[in-house]
């Protein structure tokens, strides 16, 4: 790693419901190894979204992921919890873990937060989703899924116009209209 890398977990209020999203940040250039690890994490999150559908049992989600990624050494380093429900309180309701017993239904809102752990670092990304019309769709779109390089990112939030979202420069407050 050529530069320190860190995560920021931000609280979110979405139509009276509370959740959080997480992004990774760095100050400058990243090693190829870190980029590859993080790319795997984003691909895993996207694959998970594509598997989730109405009436899918949470155990079946993890069975499918294990079959698909079992031979990948990075998958073995992913922590067992993949996210949580969104509710009137943060982390309310169900959790996305292989030991849970519930099925995805239309109207369920949740986060996907795969965490990739190594001895020298932990990489994570967290986004909010809902099951709508039988499949999962992302409901937060403010920040990209890339590791944000702060030396290239200054003042970008203030200069961007976001449709359907209002971002306050206080990093603890993100409100959706």
For each residue, the residues with C-beta under 8 A, 3 or more apart:
1: 4 5 30 31 33 34 120 121
2: 28 29 30 31
3: 26 27 28 29 30
4: 1 26 27
5: 1 24 25 26 30 34 121 123 147
6: 24 25 26
7: 22 23 24 25 122 123 124
8: 22 23 25 171
9: 20 21 22 126
10: 20 21 22 23 171 172 174
11: 18 19 20 90 172 173 174
12: 18 19 20 21 128 140 174 176
13: 16 17 18 173 174 175 176
14: 17 18 19 86 128 139 140 176
15: 176
16: 13 88
17: 13 14 86 87 88 109
18: 11 12 13 14 86 87 88 89 90 92
19: 11 12 14 86 90 109 111 128
20: 9 10 11 12 90 111 126
21: 9 10 12 111 126 127 128 140 143 174
22: 7 8 9 10 113 124 125 126
23: 7 8 10 125 143 147 148
24: 5 6 7 38 123 124 125 147 148
25: 5 6 7 8 147 148 149 150
26: 3 4 5 6 30 147 148 149 150
27: 3 4 149 150 151
28: 2 3 149 151
29: 2 3 149
30: 1 2 3 5 26 34 35 147 149
31: 1 2 34 35
32: 35 36
33: 1 36 37
34: 1 5 30 31 37 38 121 123 147
35: 30 31 32 38 39 147
36: 32 33 39 40
37: 33 34 40 41 74 116 118 123
38: 24 34 35 41 42 116 123 125 147
39: 35 36 42 43
40: 36 37 43 44 72 74 116
41: 37 38 44 45 78 114 116 123 124 125
42: 38 39 45 46 125 145
43: 39 40 46 47
44: 40 41 47 48 65 69 75 78 114
45: 41 42 48 49 112 114 125 127 145
46: 42 43 49 50
47: 43 44 50 51 65 68
48: 44 45 51 52 61 65 82 112 114
49: 45 46 52 112 129 136 137 138
50: 46 47 136
51: 47 48 56 61 64 65
52: 48 49 56 61 104 129 131 135 136
53: 56 104 131 134 135 136
54: 104 105 106 131 134 135
55: 103 104 105
56: 51 52 53 60 61 103 104
57: 60 61 101 102 103
58: 61 62 94 96 97 98 100 101 102 103 104
59: 62 63 98 100 101
60: 56 57 63 64
61: 48 51 52 56 57 58 64 65 96
62: 58 59 65 66 98
63: 59 60 66 67
64: 51 60 61 67 68
65: 44 47 48 51 61 62 68 69 75
66: 62 63 69 70
67: 63 64 70
68: 47 64 65
69: 44 65 66 72 75
70: 66 67 75
71:
72: 40 69 75 76
73: 76 77
74: 37 40 77 78 116
75: 44 65 69 70 72 78
76: 72 73
77: 73 74 116 117 118
78: 41 44 74 75 114 115 116 117
79: 114 115 116 117
80: 97 98 99
81: 84 95 96 97 113 115
82: 48 96 97 112 113 114
83: 95 96 110 111 112 113 126
84: 81 91 92 93 94 95 96 110 111 113
85: 91 92 93 94 95 108 109 110
86: 14 17 18 19 92 93 109 110 111 128
87: 17 18 90 92 93
88: 16 17 18 92
89: 18 92
90: 11 18 19 20 87
91: 84 85 95
92: 18 84 85 86 87 88 89
93: 84 85 86 87
94: 58 84 85 100 102 110
95: 81 83 84 85 91 100
96: 58 61 81 82 83 84 100 110 111 112
97: 58 80 81 82 100
98: 58 59 62 80
99: 80
100: 58 59 94 95 96 97
101: 57 58 59
102: 57 58 94
103: 55 56 57 58
104: 52 53 54 55 56 58 108 131 136
105: 54 55 108 131
106: 54 131 132 133 134
107: 130 131 132
108: 85 104 105 130 131
109: 17 19 85 86 128 129 130 131 139
110: 83 84 85 86 94 96 128 129 130
111: 19 20 21 83 84 86 96 126 127 128 129
112: 45 48 49 82 83 96 126 127 129
113: 22 81 82 83 84 124 125 126
114: 41 44 45 48 78 79 82 124 125
115: 78 79 81 122 123 124
116: 37 38 40 41 74 77 78 79 122 123 124
117: 77 78 79 122
118: 37 77 121 122 123
119:
120: 1
121: 1 5 34 118
122: 7 115 116 117 118
123: 5 7 24 34 37 38 41 115 116 118
124: 7 22 24 41 113 114 115 116
125: 22 23 24 38 41 42 45 113 114 145
126: 9 20 21 22 83 111 112 113
127: 21 45 111 112 138 140 145
128: 12 14 19 21 86 109 110 111 138 139 140
129: 49 52 109 110 111 112 136 137 138 139
130: 107 108 109 110 136 137 139
131: 52 53 54 104 105 106 107 108 109 134 135 136 137
132: 106 107 135 137
133: 106
134: 53 54 106 131
135: 52 53 54 131 132
136: 49 50 52 53 104 129 130 131
137: 49 129 130 131 132
138: 49 127 128 129 141
139: 14 109 128 129 130
140: 12 14 21 127 128 143 176
141: 138 162 165
142: 162 165 167 174
143: 21 23 140 148
144: 148
145: 42 45 125 127
146:
147: 5 23 24 25 26 30 34 35 38
148: 23 24 25 26 143 144 153
149: 25 26 27 28 29 30 152 153
150: 25 26 27 153 154
151: 27 28 154
152: 149
153: 148 149 150 156 157
154: 150 151
155: 158 159
156: 153 159 160
157: 153 160 167 169
158: 155 169
159: 155 156
160: 156 157
161:
162: 141 142 165 166 167
163:
164: 176 177
165: 141 142 162 174 176 177
166: 162 175 176 177
167: 142 157 162 174
168: 173 174 175
169: 157 158
170: 173
171: 8 10
172: 10 11
173: 11 13 168 170
174: 10 11 12 13 21 142 165 167 168
175: 13 166 168
176: 12 13 14 15 140 164 165 166
177: 164 165 166
